[in-house]
Amino acid sequence: SSQQALEQARAVTEELEDLKAAAKGLEEENGELRRQARQLVRGPASSLPQNQQLLAECHGLREQIQVLAAEMADLEVRGGSCAAWPMPSASL
């Protein structure tokens, strides 16, 4: 039914917004970790294990961002097919 389609479109839209927020948070965290890693690279050689840990965290975040980007693209494709659905009126 059209009501079910509207509810599905709303759910997909909400999920897309949640994924966008999560991706933004991960990108910010990744940026901070990169900044810390750059500072540590310039620091003493004794910080090498910490550098490696930060680089590993950056790599993990990069992978999470890629997964979220793929999920967002999928949702946008699915949401795009919902774009032709009529939007509910304010009276609903």
DSSP file (Angstrom, degrees, kcal/mol; ACC not computed):
  #  RESIDUE AA STRUCTURE BP1 BP2  ACC     N-H-->O    O-->H-N    N-H-->O    O-->H-N    TCO  KAPPA ALPHA  PHI   PSI    X-CA   Y-CA   Z-CA
    1    1 A S     >        0   0    0      0, 0.0     4,-2.0     0, 0.0     5,-0.1   0.000 360.0 360.0 360.0 163.4    0.0    0.0    0.0
    2    2 A S  H  >  +     0   0    0      1,-0.2     4,-2.4     2,-0.2     5,-0.2   0.837 360.0  57.6 -68.1 -31.2    1.0    3.6   -0.4
    3    3 A Q  H  > S+     0   0    0      2,-0.2     4,-2.4     1,-0.2    -1,-0.2   0.919 107.6  47.4 -63.8 -42.5    1.1    4.0    3.4
    4    4 A Q  H  > S+     0   0    0      1,-0.2     4,-2.6     2,-0.2    -2,-0.2   0.897 110.9  51.9 -64.7 -39.6    3.6    1.2    3.7
    5    5 A A  H  X S+     0   0    0     -4,-2.0     4,-2.5     2,-0.2    -2,-0.2   0.899 110.0  48.8 -63.9 -40.7    5.7    2.7    1.0
    6    6 A L  H  X S+     0   0    0     -4,-2.4     4,-2.5     2,-0.2    -2,-0.2   0.914 111.5  49.0 -65.1 -42.3    5.7    6.1    2.7
    7    7 A E  H  X S+     0   0    0     -4,-2.4     4,-2.4     2,-0.2    -2,-0.2   0.902 112.0  49.0 -64.0 -40.1    6.7    4.5    6.0
    8    8 A Q  H  X S+     0   0    0     -4,-2.6     4,-2.6     2,-0.2    -2,-0.2   0.904 110.5  50.7 -65.2 -41.0    9.5    2.6    4.2
    9    9 A A  H  X S+     0   0    0     -4,-2.5     4,-2.4     2,-0.2    -2,-0.2   0.907 110.9  48.9 -63.6 -41.6   10.7    5.8    2.6
   10   10 A R  H  X S+     0   0    0     -4,-2.5     4,-2.8     2,-0.2    -2,-0.2   0.923 111.5  49.6 -62.9 -43.4   10.7    7.6    5.9
   11   11 A A  H  X S+     0   0    0     -4,-2.4     4,-2.5     1,-0.2    -2,-0.2   0.912 111.9  47.7 -62.8 -42.6   12.6    4.7    7.5
   12   12 A V  H  X S+     0   0    0     -4,-2.6     4,-2.4     2,-0.2    -1,-0.2   0.903 112.2  50.3 -64.6 -40.8   15.2    4.7    4.7
   13   13 A T  H  X S+     0   0    0     -4,-2.4     4,-2.3     2,-0.2    -2,-0.2   0.922 111.7  47.4 -63.8 -44.1   15.5    8.5    5.0
   14   14 A E  H  X S+     0   0    0     -4,-2.8     4,-2.4     2,-0.2    -2,-0.2   0.914 112.1  50.0 -63.4 -42.6   16.1    8.3    8.7
   15   15 A E  H  X S+     0   0    0     -4,-2.5     4,-2.4     1,-0.2    -2,-0.2   0.901 109.9  51.2 -63.2 -40.3   18.6    5.5    8.3
   16   16 A L  H  X S+     0   0    0     -4,-2.4     4,-2.4     2,-0.2    -1,-0.2   0.918 110.1  48.9 -62.6 -43.7   20.4    7.6    5.7
   17   17 A E  H  X S+     0   0    0     -4,-2.3     4,-2.3     2,-0.2    -2,-0.2   0.898 110.9  50.7 -63.5 -40.3   20.6   10.6    8.0
   18   18 A D  H  X S+     0   0    0     -4,-2.4     4,-2.4     1,-0.2    -2,-0.2   0.914 111.2  48.4 -62.5 -42.5   21.9    8.4   10.8
   19   19 A L  H  X S+     0   0    0     -4,-2.4     4,-2.8     2,-0.2    -2,-0.2   0.886 109.6  52.3 -66.1 -38.3   24.6    7.0    8.5
   20   20 A K  H  X S+     0   0    0     -4,-2.4     4,-2.4     2,-0.2    -1,-0.2   0.920 110.9  47.5 -62.9 -42.4   25.5   10.5    7.4
   21   21 A A  H  X S+     0   0    0     -4,-2.3     4,-2.3     2,-0.2    -2,-0.2   0.910 113.0  48.5 -64.9 -41.9   25.9   11.6   11.1
   22   22 A A  H  X S+     0   0    0     -4,-2.4     4,-2.4     2,-0.2    -2,-0.2   0.913 111.5  49.8 -64.5 -42.1   28.0    8.5   11.9
   23   23 A A  H  X S+     0   0    0     -4,-2.8     4,-2.6     2,-0.2    -2,-0.2   0.905 110.0  50.7 -63.2 -41.3   30.2    9.1    8.8
   24   24 A K  H  X S+     0   0    0     -4,-2.4     4,-2.3     2,-0.2    -1,-0.2   0.921 110.6  49.2 -63.2 -42.9   30.8   12.7    9.8
   25   25 A G  H  X S+     0   0    0     -4,-2.3     4,-2.5     1,-0.2    -2,-0.2   0.906 112.0  48.2 -61.7 -42.4   31.7   11.7   13.3
   26   26 A L  H  X S+     0   0    0     -4,-2.4     4,-2.9     2,-0.2    -2,-0.2   0.891 110.3  51.7 -66.0 -39.4   34.1    9.1   12.0
   27   27 A E  H  X S+     0   0    0     -4,-2.6     4,-2.4     2,-0.2    -2,-0.2   0.908 111.1  47.8 -63.5 -40.6   35.7   11.6    9.6
   28   28 A E  H  X S+     0   0    0     -4,-2.3     4,-2.2     2,-0.2    -2,-0.2   0.922 113.5  47.2 -65.1 -43.2   36.2   14.0   12.5
   29   29 A E  H  X S+     0   0    0     -4,-2.5     4,-2.6     1,-0.2    -2,-0.2   0.903 111.4  51.6 -64.0 -40.9   37.7   11.3   14.6
   30   30 A N  H  X S+     0   0    0     -4,-2.9     4,-2.5     1,-0.2    -2,-0.2   0.917 108.9  51.0 -61.6 -43.2   39.9   10.2   11.8
   31   31 A G  H  X S+     0   0    0     -4,-2.4     4,-2.2     2,-0.2    -2,-0.2   0.902 110.6  48.5 -61.2 -42.1   41.1   13.8   11.3
   32   32 A E  H  X S+     0   0    0     -4,-2.2     4,-2.5     2,-0.2    -1,-0.2   0.916 111.6  49.2 -65.6 -42.5   42.0   14.1   14.9
   33   33 A L  H  X S+     0   0    0     -4,-2.6     4,-2.6     1,-0.2    -2,-0.2   0.887 110.4  51.0 -64.6 -37.7   43.9   10.8   14.9
   34   34 A R  H  X S+     0   0    0     -4,-2.5     4,-2.5     2,-0.2    -1,-0.2   0.910 109.7  50.4 -64.5 -40.9   45.8   11.9   11.8
   35   35 A R  H  X S+     0   0    0     -4,-2.2     4,-2.1     2,-0.2    -2,-0.2   0.932 112.5  46.7 -61.7 -45.4   46.7   15.2   13.5
   36   36 A Q  H  X S+     0   0    0     -4,-2.5     4,-2.4     1,-0.2    -2,-0.2   0.902 111.2  52.1 -62.9 -40.8   47.9   13.3   16.6
   37   37 A A  H  X S+     0   0    0     -4,-2.6     4,-2.3     1,-0.2    -1,-0.2   0.902 107.9  51.5 -64.3 -40.3   49.8   10.9   14.4
   38   38 A R  H  X S+     0   0    0     -4,-2.5     4,-1.3     1,-0.2    -1,-0.2   0.911 110.8  48.7 -62.2 -41.5   51.6   13.8   12.6
   39   39 A Q  H  < S+     0   0    0     -4,-2.1     4,-0.5     1,-0.2    -2,-0.2   0.901 112.3  48.6 -64.4 -40.0   52.6   15.3   15.9
   40   40 A L  H >< S+     0   0    0     -4,-2.4     3,-0.9     1,-0.2    -2,-0.2   0.857 104.2  58.7 -70.3 -34.0   53.9   11.9   17.1
   41   41 A V  H 3< S+     0   0    0     -4,-2.3    -1,-0.2     1,-0.3    -2,-0.2   0.868 108.0  47.3 -62.0 -34.6   55.9   11.3   13.9
   42   42 A R  T 3< S+     0   0    0     -4,-1.3    -1,-0.3    -5,-0.2    -2,-0.2   0.606 105.4  81.6 -79.6 -11.7   57.7   14.6   14.7
   43   43 A G  S <  S-     0   0    0     -3,-0.9    -3,-0.1    -4,-0.5    -4,-0.0   0.026  95.6 -51.3 -84.3-167.6   58.3   13.5   18.3
   44   44 A P    >   -     0   0    0      0, 0.0     3,-1.7     0, 0.0    -1,-0.2  -0.192  48.1-114.8 -66.8 157.6   60.9   11.2   19.9
   45   45 A A  G >  S+     0   0    0      1,-0.3     3,-1.7     2,-0.1    -2,-0.0   0.719 109.1  75.4 -65.1 -20.9   61.5    7.7   18.6
   46   46 A S  G 3  S+     0   0    0      1,-0.3    -1,-0.3     2,-0.1     4,-0.2   0.665  85.0  65.0 -66.9 -14.2   60.2    6.3   21.8
   47   47 A S  G <>  +     0   0    0     -3,-1.7     4,-2.4     1,-0.2    -1,-0.3   0.327  68.1 108.8 -90.1   9.4   56.7    7.1   20.7
   48   48 A L  H <> S+     0   0    0     -3,-1.7     4,-2.6     1,-0.2     5,-0.2   0.894  75.4  51.3 -55.6 -46.1   56.9    4.6   17.8
   49   49 A P  H  > S+     0   0    0      0, 0.0     4,-2.1     0, 0.0    -1,-0.2   0.904 111.7  48.3 -59.8 -37.8   54.5    2.0   19.3
   50   50 A Q  H  > S+     0   0    0     -3,-0.2     4,-2.6    -4,-0.2    -2,-0.2   0.894 109.8  52.7 -67.8 -38.5   51.9    4.8   19.9
   51   51 A N  H  X S+     0   0    0     -4,-2.4     4,-2.7     1,-0.2     5,-0.2   0.934 109.3  49.0 -58.9 -46.4   52.4    6.0   16.3
   52   52 A Q  H  X S+     0   0    0     -4,-2.6     4,-2.2     1,-0.2    -1,-0.2   0.892 110.6  50.5 -63.3 -38.9   51.7    2.5   15.0
   53   53 A Q  H  X S+     0   0    0     -4,-2.1     4,-2.4    -5,-0.2    -1,-0.2   0.928 111.7  47.5 -64.5 -44.5   48.6    2.2   17.2
   54   54 A L  H  X S+     0   0    0     -4,-2.6     4,-2.7     1,-0.2    -2,-0.2   0.903 111.4  50.4 -63.7 -40.8   47.3    5.6   15.9
   55   55 A L  H  X S+     0   0    0     -4,-2.7     4,-2.3     2,-0.2    -1,-0.2   0.899 110.3  50.2 -64.2 -38.8   48.0    4.6   12.3
   56   56 A A  H  X S+     0   0    0     -4,-2.2     4,-2.4    -5,-0.2    -2,-0.2   0.907 110.9  49.6 -64.8 -41.0   46.1    1.3   12.8
   57   57 A E  H  X S+     0   0    0     -4,-2.4     4,-2.7     2,-0.2    -2,-0.2   0.915 110.1  50.9 -63.1 -42.4   43.2    3.3   14.3
   58   58 A C  H  X S+     0   0    0     -4,-2.7     4,-2.6     1,-0.2    -2,-0.2   0.915 110.0  49.8 -59.9 -43.3   43.2    5.6   11.3
   59   59 A H  H  X S+     0   0    0     -4,-2.3     4,-2.2     2,-0.2    -1,-0.2   0.924 111.0  49.2 -62.8 -43.9   43.2    2.7    9.0
   60   60 A G  H  X S+     0   0    0     -4,-2.4     4,-2.2     1,-0.2    -2,-0.2   0.905 112.1  48.3 -62.0 -41.9   40.3    1.1   10.8
   61   61 A L  H  X S+     0   0    0     -4,-2.7     4,-2.7     2,-0.2    -1,-0.2   0.893 108.3  54.4 -65.4 -39.2   38.3    4.4   10.7
   62   62 A R  H  X S+     0   0    0     -4,-2.6     4,-2.2     1,-0.2    -1,-0.2   0.913 109.0  48.7 -60.4 -41.8   39.1    4.8    7.0
   63   63 A E  H  X S+     0   0    0     -4,-2.2     4,-2.3     2,-0.2    -1,-0.2   0.910 110.8  50.3 -64.7 -40.9   37.6    1.3    6.5
   64   64 A Q  H  X S+     0   0    0     -4,-2.2     4,-2.7     1,-0.2    -2,-0.2   0.901 109.5  51.3 -63.6 -39.6   34.5    2.2    8.5
   65   65 A I  H  X S+     0   0    0     -4,-2.7     4,-2.7     1,-0.2    -1,-0.2   0.908 109.4  50.4 -63.0 -41.7   34.0    5.4    6.5
   66   66 A Q  H  X S+     0   0    0     -4,-2.2     4,-2.2     2,-0.2    -2,-0.2   0.910 111.0  48.6 -63.6 -41.4   34.2    3.4    3.3
   67   67 A V  H  X S+     0   0    0     -4,-2.3     4,-2.5     2,-0.2    -2,-0.2   0.934 113.3  47.2 -63.3 -45.8   31.6    0.9    4.5
   68   68 A L  H  X S+     0   0    0     -4,-2.7     4,-2.9     1,-0.2    -2,-0.2   0.892 110.1  53.1 -62.6 -39.4   29.3    3.8    5.6
   69   69 A A  H  X S+     0   0    0     -4,-2.7     4,-2.5     2,-0.2    -1,-0.2   0.909 109.9  48.1 -62.4 -40.9   29.8    5.5    2.3
   70   70 A A  H  X S+     0   0    0     -4,-2.2     4,-2.3     2,-0.2    -2,-0.2   0.914 112.8  48.3 -65.5 -41.7   28.8    2.3    0.5
   71   71 A E  H  X S+     0   0    0     -4,-2.5     4,-2.7     2,-0.2    -2,-0.2   0.905 111.7  50.0 -64.6 -40.4   25.8    2.0    2.7
   72   72 A M  H  X S+     0   0    0     -4,-2.9     4,-2.8     2,-0.2    -2,-0.2   0.918 109.8  50.3 -63.8 -42.6   24.8    5.6    2.2
   73   73 A A  H  X S+     0   0    0     -4,-2.5     4,-2.1     2,-0.2    -1,-0.2   0.912 111.3  49.2 -61.6 -41.6   25.2    5.2   -1.6
   74   74 A D  H  X S+     0   0    0     -4,-2.3     4,-2.7     1,-0.2    -2,-0.2   0.925 112.4  47.4 -63.6 -44.6   22.9    2.1   -1.4
   75   75 A L  H  X S+     0   0    0     -4,-2.7     4,-3.7     1,-0.2     5,-0.2   0.887 110.1  52.6 -64.5 -37.9   20.3    4.0    0.6
   76   76 A E  H  X S+     0   0    0     -4,-2.8     4,-2.2     2,-0.2    -1,-0.2   0.887 110.4  48.2 -65.1 -36.9   20.4    6.9   -1.7
   77   77 A V  H  X S+     0   0    0     -4,-2.1     4,-1.2     2,-0.2    -2,-0.2   0.939 116.4  42.7 -66.2 -46.2   19.8    4.6   -4.6
   78   78 A R  H  X S+     0   0    0     -4,-2.7     4,-0.6     1,-0.2     3,-0.3   0.905 115.8  49.4 -66.2 -39.7   16.9    2.9   -2.8
   79   79 A G  H >X S+     0   0    0     -4,-3.7     4,-0.8     1,-0.2     3,-0.7   0.842 103.3  61.4 -67.0 -32.5   15.7    6.3   -1.6
   80   80 A G  H >< S+     0   0    0     -4,-2.2     3,-0.6     1,-0.3     4,-0.4   0.853 100.2  53.7 -61.7 -34.9   15.9    7.7   -5.1
   81   81 A S  H 3< S+     0   0    0     -4,-1.2     3,-0.3    -3,-0.3    -1,-0.3   0.727 108.1  51.7 -72.6 -18.7   13.3    5.1   -6.2
   82   82 A C  H X< S+     0   0    0     -3,-0.7     3,-2.0    -4,-0.6    -1,-0.2   0.614  86.8  85.3 -87.1 -13.3   11.1    6.4   -3.4
   83   83 A A  T << S+     0   0    0     -4,-0.8    -1,-0.2    -3,-0.6    -2,-0.2   0.783  84.0  57.5 -61.6 -27.3   11.5   10.0   -4.6
   84   84 A A  T 3  S+     0   0    0     -4,-0.4    -1,-0.3    -3,-0.3    -2,-0.1   0.610  84.7 103.8 -79.5 -10.3    8.6    9.5   -7.1
   85   85 A W  S <  S-     0   0    0     -3,-2.0     2,-0.1     1,-0.1    -3,-0.0  -0.439  84.5-103.7 -71.2 145.0    6.3    8.5   -4.2
   86   86 A P        -     0   0    0      0, 0.0    -1,-0.1     0, 0.0    -2,-0.1  -0.424  33.6-124.0 -67.5 142.5    3.8   11.2   -3.2
   87   87 A M        -     0   0    0     -2,-0.1   -81,-0.0     1,-0.1    -4,-0.0  -0.621  32.4-101.5 -84.8 146.9    4.7   13.0    0.0
   88   88 A P        -     0   0    0      0, 0.0     2,-0.1     0, 0.0    -1,-0.1  -0.336  36.0-118.2 -67.9 149.2    2.0   12.9    2.7
   89   89 A S    >   -     0   0    0      1,-0.1     3,-1.8    -3,-0.1     0, 0.0  -0.430  26.6-106.7 -81.9 164.4    0.0   16.0    3.2
   90   90 A A  T 3  S+     0   0    0      1,-0.3    -1,-0.1     2,-0.1     0, 0.0   0.708 116.1  67.4 -63.9 -19.4    0.1   17.9    6.5
   91   91 A S  T 3         0   0    0      1,-0.2    -1,-0.3     0, 0.0     0, 0.0   0.630 360.0 360.0 -77.9 -12.5   -3.4   16.6    7.3
   92   92 A L    <         0   0    0     -3,-1.8    -1,-0.2     0, 0.0    -2,-0.1   0.504 360.0 360.0 -75.4 360.0   -2.2   13.0    7.6
